[in-house]
Amino acid sequence: MDWIDSGKMKIRNPETGEREVHEVPDLETLRNWTLFDGGAETPDGCWVEPDGTCEHGWKAWPRILGLV
């Protein structure tokens, strides 16, 4: 993971191994996902547990950011 600029980071795509730039969700969004919705998105848009990994190999945002 590398920070590109405010709100974006480079993350390795688990399917291709290539590094891709993704917009990082803000803290309020992360809080709402985990507290009220009981899950979280992955960079490719799948919905999983906050500490989970989707079927494509992407980790949930809270897990990527080290929040869980």
N, C-alpha and C positions, 0 to 999 in steps of 0.2 A: 504494500500500500504506500502510495506517495500522495502528499497533498499537492494539488496543482495550483489552486488559488482558493479564495474564500468560498466555501460551500461545494467544492469539487475534489474528488480524489481518484487516483488511478488504482484499479483493483484488477487482479489477475482473473481472467475468465476461466472457470474450472473446466470448461469443455474444450477450449482451444489453446489455453496457456498464454494467450495474448493479454497484454495489459490494456484496459479500457478506462476511459474517464467517465465517472458517474457523479451525478448531483447527490450530495449527502442531505438526507432529510433534516429539518430543523429539530431542535430539542422538544418543542411543543408537540410536533407530529409524532416523534418517537414515544413521548410520554403518553399521548392519547392512544396510540396503537397498543402499547403494553398494558396500560391501566384499564382502558375502557373497551378495547376491542379484543384483547387477549391474544394478540399475535403481532406480527410485524412483516413488512415487505422485505424482499431480497432486491438486489440491484436490478434483476431482470423482471421484477414485478410480481413474482409469486408470493403467496401468503403462507407463512409458516409460524411456528412457535417462536418467541423472541430469541431463544437460543438455538434455533433449528437451522436446517439446511434443506433447500428445495430439491426436487427430483433432478434438477439440472446441475446440482453441485454448488449453487450459490448459498452463502451463509446469510442469515437475517442481518439487517442493519445494526440492531443493538449488539449482536455478536461481533460483527466486523469492527465496530467502534469500541469494543471492550467494555460495554456497559452491563453485560451479563456473563 
